[in-house]
Amino acid sequence: MKDTSTNMRLKLPVACFILEIILIILFGVFVEYDRDTSAKLHKSDRNDYDNDFYYRYPSFQDVHVMIFIGFGFLMTFLQRYGFSSVGFNFLVAAFSLQWATLMQGFLHGLHDGKIAIGVESMINADFCTGSVLISFGAVLGKTSPLQLLIMAIFEVTLFSVNEYILLGLLGTRDAGGSMTIHTFGAYFGLMVTRILYRPNLNKSKHKNSSVYHSDMFAMIGTIYLWMFWPSFNSAITEHGDPQHRTAMNTYYSLAACTMSTYAMSALVAHDGKLDMVRITMMVVIGNVNLKFLL
């Protein structure tokens, strides 16, 4: 029993160290700064006023908050898995954004054998990570951190392939990642739950209920997602009018979606009271659906 316990205790740290060493080597071999970032170019060879950093970085910050706080706290509505939601979210996101940078770089084209990274690649890596965290919500409480890392390896790879096919080969316009991020993450999570299904899992249904403080934390995550969704949808949209319209349409759609959500929550409840779990889920789902209209 002692040997088994020791092996279980070592699996996660060993896996984390091995994965990070592999990532460091791959970044050292294949990754370089893009034109806007590289110190190799003389200042006269580029115009800093056109640097993508100044246009994209505020949106990147907003998306980053959504990934690490919005998604993390959104999943805390389960009373037994609050620490798992925030803690595992942090671990999986930190790994996924690194792996996504490599996978997306390999598939979207190398420049002289190198992956050029900049603020836009950071945003795209966060988008891919968001898809992984959507799937994470489907298996929360049923998987270990090591299993989640393994899931992230496969999902990031398949996400990048799916994104390349839709956006690169088919030329699909996917505002806000409706297909590549949300739909893919949802179906991938359902697939993983089917693989992990065990008949006796229904005995733990009471663990999936919520309590007052878990609903409160879930609302924090929902509000963070709600606030920064205009940035998420417009982060890599073309500069100028298209980006402006995307942010504005999302802004007003979010407000309308929230009003409808509160109305429906009170309408379907037998006692007419608001249900926080229902509101958090309906607001998030409504925000995703509005992207199909952008």
N, C-alpha and C positions, 0 to 999 in steps of 0.2 A: 504493500500500500504506500510505503514511503517513497519508493522509486517512482510509482505512478504519479504521486503528488508532485514530486520534483520535476518530472517531465512536463506535466501540465503547467507548472509555474515558469518553466524556461521557454515554452513554445512561443509565446508572444514576444518577449524581448529578443530572442534569437531571430524570429521572423522580421521584426522591425529593423534590427541592425543589418541583416542580410539585404532586405529590400532597399534600405537607404544607401548602403554601399554600392549596390547595383545602379541606383539612380545617379549617384555622384559620378560614377565612372561613365555612364551614358551621357550625362550632361557635359562632362569634360571632353568627351570625344566628339559629340554631334552638335552641341549647342553653341551659338555665338550671339552677340548683340546685333540687333537690326541696324539699319542705316541711321535712324534717328537717335540711337543710343550709343553706338560704337565710338570709342575714343580713337580709333584708327584713322577716321576721316578728319581732315583739317576743318577748322571752324568755317572757313570761307567756302567749303564745298557743300554746305548745307545751310538752310534757313531755319533758325531755331523758332521763329514765329510760326512756321508750318509744322513744327514737331507735333506728332500725334499725342504725345504725352499730355500736353496742355489742354487738349480737347477731350481725351478719353479718361484721364486719371480720376477726375471727380466721379464719373460713372462707375469706374472700377471700384472705388472705395465703397460706393453704395451696394454694388453687387457682392462685394466681399463681406459686408455686414450681413446681408441676406443669407449668405452661405453659412457663416459661423454662428450668428446669433438667431436669425430668423428661423432657419430650418432646425437648429438645435433646440430652441425653446418651443417651437411649434409641436414637437413630438412629446413634450412633457405632460400631455393630457392623460397619459396612462399613469395611474397612481403608483405602480410598482417599478417603473422604469425611468424615473426622472434623471437620475445620475447617468444611466446608460444613454439616454437621449442626448444630453449635452456633451458628456465625455467621449462616447464613441463617435459622435458627430465630428468632434474636433479631430480625433485620430484619423478617421476615414477621409475627411476633407483635406487634411494636410498631406496625406499620401496621394490622393486622387489628383490634386491639382498638379503635382509634379509628373505623375505618370501620364496625365492628359496632355501636358505640354509636349512630351516626347511623341505620343501616339498621333496627335493632331499634326505635329510637325512632319512626321514621316509620311503621312498620307496626303497632306496638302502641299507637298513639294519641298524638296531640299534645294538649297542654293549653294552650289559648289560643294555638295556633300554635307552641308551644315543646316541646322534648324535655326532660323533667325527669330529671335524672341524680342518682344517689346510689350507695350502696354496692351495692345490688342490681343496678343497671344495670352496674356494674363487673364483678360476678360473671358476669352474662349475656354481657357482651362477651368475657370470658375463655373462657366455654363455647364461643362461636362460634369464637374463635381456636383452641381445641383441635381443632375439626373441620377447620379449615384445615391444622393441623399433622399431622393424621392423613393427609390427602391429600398433604402435603409428603413424608411418608415413602415414598409410592409412587413419587414422581418424583425422589427425591434422587439426585444425580449425573448426571441427564439434563437438568436445567434450569438456566438462569442466574438470578441474583437478580431481574433485570427480569422474566423470565418468571414467576417465583414471585409477584411483586407483582401482575402481571396476573391470574394464577390466583386470588389472594386477593380481588381486586376482584369477580370474578364469583362466587366461592364464597360470600363473605360475603353478597352480595346474595341469591343463591338460598337460602342457609341461612336467612336471615331470612324469606323468603317461605314456605319449607317449614315453619319453626317456627310462623309465624302460622297457616298452614292446619291443622297438627296440633293445636296447643295452643289457638289462638284460635277457630277455626271448628268443629273437630271435638270439642274438649274432651278430647283424649287426655291421659291421665296417663302421663308419661314419666320415671320415676324415674332420675336420674343421666344423662339424655340418651341413652338407649340407641338411640333412633331418630333424634332430631334431631341428635345430635352424632356418635356413633360410626358408625352405619350410613350416615348421609348422607356423612360424611367419607370412609369407605372406598369407597363407590360412586363418589363424585365423583373420588377419586384414580385409581380404575380407569378411569374415563372419560377422564381426562387422559392416562393412559399409553397408552390406545388411540389417542388423537389424535396423540400424539408418537411412536408406534411407527415404527421404521425397521428393515428386514430385517437390517442389518449390526450391530445392537446386540448380538446373541448372541456377537460376537467379543470383547466386553469382560466376559464372565462372571467372569473371574478377579478383576476389580475388586470384585465383589460378595461375595467371601469375607471372612472375618474373621481376625484375628490376636489374640494374647494381650492386648495393651494395648487393642485396640478392644472386645473382650469385657468387659474390666474397666470401661471407661467406660460401656458399655451397661448393665452391672449397676448402676452408680451411678444412672443415669436410672430404671431399673426400680424400685429401692428407694425413690427419692423418690416415684415414682408410687404405689407400694404403701403407703407411710406416710401419704400425704395423701388417699387415695381415700375414706375415710369423710367427710372434709370436702367433697370434690367432690360426693358423692352427696347430702349433707344440706344443702348450702350455702344453697339457697333453699327448703328444705322448711318447712312451717308450724312456727312456734315451739312448743316443748313436747314432748309425747309423740311425735308423728310424726317430728320431727327427731331425737329421742333414739333411737328405734327404728331409723331409717335408718342412723345412724352405727354403732350397735351391731351390726346385722345385717351391715353391710359389713365391720366389724372381724373378726368371726368367720368370715365367708365367705372373706375374704382368706387367713386362716390355713389353712383347709381347702383352698383352691385351691392354695396353695403346696405343701402336703404332697403333693397329688395330682400336681402338676407334676413334682416331683422324682422321685416314684415312676415316672411314665410316661417321663420322660427316661432313667432307667436301664434301664427295661424294654425300650424300643424300640431302644436302642443295642446293636450287635452285641457290643461288648466290655464292656458294662455300666457304662461311664463316663458321667458327667454331661456334657452339652453345654450350654455357657453360652448360645449363641445360641438353642437350642431352649427353654431355661428362660426366658429373657427374653421371648421371643415368647409362650410358653404362659401365663406368669403374666399378661401384659398382656391376652391374649385371654380368659383365664379370668375376670379381673376385670371385663371388659366384659360377659361373658355373665351373670355373677351379677346384673347390674342388672335383667335381665328377671324375676328372682325377687323383687325388692324391692317 
